[in-house]
Amino acid sequence: MGGGRGPLSALNYLYMGTIGACFYLLGIGYLYIMTGSLNMVDIARILPDLYQSKAVMAAFIICMVGVWLKMAFFPLHAWLPNAYTYAPSASSSLIAPLVTKVMIYVMIRLILTIFTPEFSFNILAVSKPVVWLSAIAIFMGAILALSERNLKKMLTFIIIAEVGYMVGGAWLGNRVGMTGAILHIANDALMTLCVFLAVGNIIYKVKGADFENLQGLFRKMPFTMGAFVVGAMSMIGVPPTCGFFSKWYLISGAIQAGQYGFMVALLFSSLVNVVLFFRVFEICYYEPFSDHHGHGHDHHPEPIDEAPVTMLVPLFIIAAILVLVGLYTGDIVNHIIEFAIPKGLV
């Protein structure tokens, strides 16, 4: 349905996604051979006696590679930007918040409930390299986003950096980092939904998301842009939006684990997000610059030409939820996330 480069992007995703699924299933196959069970609780009970087995280690690594491919963890991310950019707005607004987050959830379940933290963090001892890979993913996502001239594609590279946040947080190996990673799954899904819905409204009205199409949008589509600003602030990490609180946990976890490279990557990414979004705001607010070409734009401001109410209402609801989730972060962490993390993780 995407048209243009859509079919090729879909084919690319089909190949990469299938390879990821094959890896994951192959790892599960190894586990089944070793334990004779596919029940998560059973496997977690049987595995401690098999921790030294090379096959179990292979199963873990192969599963991880499969899940990383499916979540577009850099450098296995090549399918994501085009697949999300060329999909119709309605589909990308749903796919972008959900697909990668579900895979991060699968990864956290593998680490915590199947292989147990003892194996994942102590016996394998790959936490440090994985956190460094996450830091590289965050740096590269941010830098690739800077080079984009299309709003939708810029957001897809921000998603790649966000995947780095969550993978790194989960692999810090401490309770605070894991809390940040789990919280960020929910927060990032909401933030991504908010900005992609806003971009969907923009594309619906101006028929494109290249930076040239965005001129004067604050005057033309004030409500859509207002909600977009809330989503952008959350992605930058401005309190009281929810994005600030999960970043706070992730940075605290990084300091606690002594992973200062990851902490620097988080701060760098937040600053780059400031640059990215304010560049968009500048184009939408100040351009076209008045009177430079003798047109005198200021004398005839563009009429408001908003998206239909049916598209604005969901956008406003999500923008409000971003602030509400931020304000109630304490309750969410204490009543939900605390119980999800095993006691063994300090």
C-alpha positions in Angstrom: 0.0 0.0 0.0 3.0 2.3 0.5 3.7 3.0 -3.2 7.0 4.1 -4.6 9.7 2.4 -2.5 7.1 0.7 -0.3 7.2 -2.8 -1.9 11.0 -3.0 -1.8 11.1 -1.8 1.8 8.5 -4.5 2.7 10.6 -7.2 0.9 13.7 -6.1 2.8 11.8 -6.3 6.1 10.4 -9.7 5.1 13.9 -11.1 4.6 15.4 -9.5 7.7 12.4 -10.4 9.8 12.4 -14.0 8.6 16.1 -14.4 9.4 15.4 -13.0 12.9 12.5 -15.4 13.5 14.7 -18.3 12.3 17.5 -17.4 14.7 15.0 -17.1 17.6 13.3 -20.5 16.8 16.7 -22.2 16.4 17.7 -21.0 19.8 14.4 -22.3 21.3 15.1 -25.6 19.5 18.4 -25.9 21.3 16.7 -25.2 24.6 14.1 -27.8 23.9 16.8 -30.4 23.1 18.6 -29.6 26.4 15.6 -29.4 28.7 12.8 -31.4 27.0 10.4 -28.6 27.8 9.0 -25.4 26.3 7.3 -24.2 29.5 9.1 -21.1 30.8 8.8 -22.1 34.4 10.1 -25.6 33.7 13.0 -24.4 31.7 14.0 -21.9 34.4 13.9 -24.7 36.9 15.9 -27.2 34.8 18.6 -24.7 33.5 20.7 -24.1 36.6 22.1 -27.7 36.3 23.0 -27.0 32.7 24.6 -23.5 33.0 28.0 -24.8 31.9 26.6 -26.4 28.8 27.8 -25.0 25.5 24.5 -25.7 23.9 22.6 -23.6 26.5 25.1 -20.7 25.8 24.5 -21.2 22.1 20.8 -21.1 22.6 21.0 -17.9 24.5 23.2 -16.1 22.0 21.2 -17.3 19.0 17.9 -16.2 20.6 19.4 -12.8 21.4 20.6 -12.3 17.8 17.1 -13.2 16.5 15.4 -10.8 18.9 17.9 -8.0 18.1 17.2 -8.4 14.4 13.5 -8.1 15.0 13.8 -5.0 17.2 16.3 -3.3 14.8 19.1 -3.1 17.3 22.0 -1.3 15.5 23.7 -2.5 13.3 20.9 -5.0 12.6 18.5 -2.1 11.9 18.8 -1.7 8.1 15.2 -2.8 7.5 13.4 -0.4 9.9 13.8 3.2 8.5 12.4 2.5 5.0 9.7 0.0 6.2 8.3 2.7 8.6 8.8 5.7 6.3 7.1 4.2 3.2 4.2 2.5 5.0 0.9 4.4 5.0 0.5 6.7 8.0 -2.2 4.7 9.5 -0.1 1.5 9.6 3.2 3.2 10.6 1.4 4.9 13.5 0.6 1.5 14.9 3.7 -0.5 13.8 6.2 2.1 15.0 5.1 2.1 18.7 4.5 -1.7 19.0 6.8 -3.9 17.0 10.2 -3.1 18.3 8.8 -2.7 21.9 7.3 -6.2 21.8 10.7 -7.6 20.9 12.4 -5.8 23.7 9.8 -7.3 26.1 10.7 -10.7 24.7 14.3 -10.0 25.3 13.7 -9.0 28.9 11.5 -12.1 29.5 14.4 -14.2 28.1 16.9 -12.6 30.4 14.7 -12.6 33.6 12.3 -15.5 33.5 13.9 -18.1 31.2 17.7 -17.9 31.6 17.4 -16.1 35.0 19.6 -13.0 35.9 22.2 -15.3 37.4 23.0 -16.8 34.0 22.4 -13.7 31.9 24.6 -11.3 34.0 27.0 -13.5 36.0 27.8 -16.7 34.1 27.8 -15.3 30.6 29.4 -12.0 31.5 28.4 -10.2 28.3 26.7 -7.3 30.0 29.5 -4.8 29.4 29.9 -5.5 25.6 26.1 -5.4 25.1 25.8 -2.0 27.0 28.6 -0.6 24.8 26.8 -1.9 21.7 23.7 0.0 23.0 25.8 3.1 23.5 26.9 2.9 19.9 23.3 2.3 18.8 22.2 5.5 20.6 25.1 7.5 19.1 24.5 6.2 15.5 20.7 6.6 15.7 21.1 10.2 16.8 23.7 11.0 14.1 21.7 9.3 11.3 18.6 11.2 12.4 20.6 14.5 12.0 21.3 13.7 8.4 17.6 13.3 7.4 15.5 15.9 5.6 12.2 14.0 6.0 10.4 14.3 9.3 9.0 10.7 9.2 12.4 9.2 8.4 14.1 11.3 11.1 11.7 9.8 13.6 12.6 6.3 12.5 16.2 6.9 13.3 15.2 8.2 16.7 13.4 4.9 17.3 16.7 3.1 16.6 18.4 5.2 19.3 15.5 4.5 21.7 16.0 0.7 21.1 19.6 1.3 22.3 18.2 3.0 25.4 16.1 0.0 26.3 18.6 -2.8 25.4 21.3 -0.9 27.4 19.0 -0.4 30.4 18.1 -4.1 30.5 21.7 -5.2 30.3 23.1 -2.8 32.9 22.4 -5.8 35.3 20.9 -3.7 38.1 17.4 -3.1 39.3 17.3 0.6 38.5 18.4 0.0 34.9 15.9 -2.7 34.4 13.2 -0.5 35.9 14.2 2.2 33.4 14.1 -0.2 30.5 10.7 -1.6 31.3 9.3 1.9 32.0 10.7 3.1 28.7 9.0 0.3 26.8 5.6 1.9 27.8 6.8 5.5 27.6 8.5 5.1 24.2 5.4 3.3 22.8 3.3 6.4 23.8 5.8 9.0 22.6 6.2 7.3 19.3 2.5 6.9 18.8 2.0 10.7 19.6 4.6 11.9 17.1 3.7 9.4 14.3 0.0 10.4 14.7 0.9 14.0 14.3 3.1 13.3 11.3 0.1 11.3 9.9 -2.1 14.4 10.2 0.6 16.6 8.5 0.9 14.1 5.6 -2.9 14.0 5.3 -3.0 17.8 4.8 0.2 18.8 3.0 0.8 15.5 1.2 4.4 15.1 2.4 6.8 15.1 5.3 9.9 16.5 3.7 11.2 19.6 5.5 10.1 21.8 2.6 6.5 20.7 3.2 6.5 21.8 6.8 6.7 25.6 6.3 4.2 27.7 8.2 2.6 24.6 9.9 2.2 26.3 13.3 -0.2 28.8 11.6 -1.8 26.2 9.4 -2.2 23.3 11.8 -1.9 24.8 15.4 -3.6 21.8 17.2 -1.6 19.1 15.5 1.7 21.0 16.0 0.8 21.6 19.7 0.4 17.9 20.3 3.6 17.2 18.3 5.5 19.6 20.6 4.3 17.6 23.6 5.5 14.4 22.0 8.8 16.0 21.1 9.3 17.3 24.6 8.8 13.8 25.9 11.3 12.4 23.5 13.8 15.0 24.5 13.1 14.2 28.2 11.5 17.4 29.6 9.6 16.9 32.9 6.8 16.4 33.6 6.4 14.3 30.4 7.0 10.5 30.8 10.2 10.5 28.7 12.1 12.3 31.4 11.4 9.7 34.1 12.5 6.6 32.3 15.6 8.5 31.2 16.3 9.4 34.8 16.1 5.7 35.8 18.3 4.7 32.9 21.0 7.3 33.7 20.8 6.4 37.4 21.2 2.7 36.5 24.2 3.5 34.3 25.9 5.5 37.1 25.2 2.7 39.6 26.7 0.1 37.1 29.7 2.3 36.4 28.8 2.4 32.7 29.6 6.0 32.0 29.8 5.5 28.2 26.2 4.5 28.2 25.3 7.6 30.4 27.1 9.9 28.0 25.3 8.3 25.1 21.9 8.9 26.8 22.8 12.6 27.4 24.2 13.0 23.9 21.0 11.6 22.4 18.8 13.9 24.4 20.8 16.9 23.3 20.7 15.8 19.6 16.9 15.3 20.0 16.7 19.0 21.1 18.5 20.0 17.9 16.4 17.7 15.7 13.0 18.8 17.1 13.9 22.5 17.3 15.1 22.5 13.7 11.6 21.2 12.8 9.9 23.8 15.0 11.9 26.5 13.4 10.8 25.5 9.9 7.2 25.1 11.0 7.1 28.4 12.9 9.4 30.9 11.1 9.5 29.8 7.5 8.7 31.1 5.0 10.6 34.1 6.2 8.4 37.2 5.7 9.1 40.0 3.2 12.4 38.5 2.0 10.9 37.8 -1.4 8.5 40.7 -1.4 5.5 38.5 -0.8 4.7 40.1 2.5 3.5 36.9 4.2 2.8 38.7 7.4 0.0 40.7 5.9 -1.9 37.6 4.8 -1.4 34.9 7.4 -2.3 31.4 6.1 -5.8 30.3 7.1 -6.0 27.4 9.6 -6.4 24.2 7.7 -6.5 21.5 10.4 -6.8 17.7 10.1 -10.4 16.4 10.8 -11.6 16.1 14.4 -11.5 12.3 14.2 -7.7 12.5 13.6 -7.2 15.3 16.3 -9.0 13.6 19.2 -6.8 10.5 19.4 -3.7 12.7 19.1 -4.9 14.9 22.0 -5.7 11.9 24.1 -2.2 10.5 23.6 -0.5 13.9 24.3 -2.5 14.1 27.6 -1.5 10.6 28.5 2.2 11.4 28.0 1.9 14.0 30.8 -0.3 11.9 33.0 2.0 8.8 32.8 4.9 11.2 33.7 3.0 12.5 36.8 2.1 9.0 38.0 5.5 7.4 37.2 6.1 6.7 41.0 2.8 4.6 41.2 3.5 2.8 38.0 7.0 1.8 39.2 6.0 0.8 42.8 2.8 -1.1 41.9 3.6 -2.7 38.6 7.3 -2.7 37.6 8.7 -3.6 41.0 6.8 -6.9 41.0 8.0 -7.8 37.5 11.7 -7.8 38.4 13.0 -10.8 40.2 14.3 -10.2 43.8 17.7 -11.6 42.7 18.4 -8.4 40.7 19.9 -5.8 43.1 
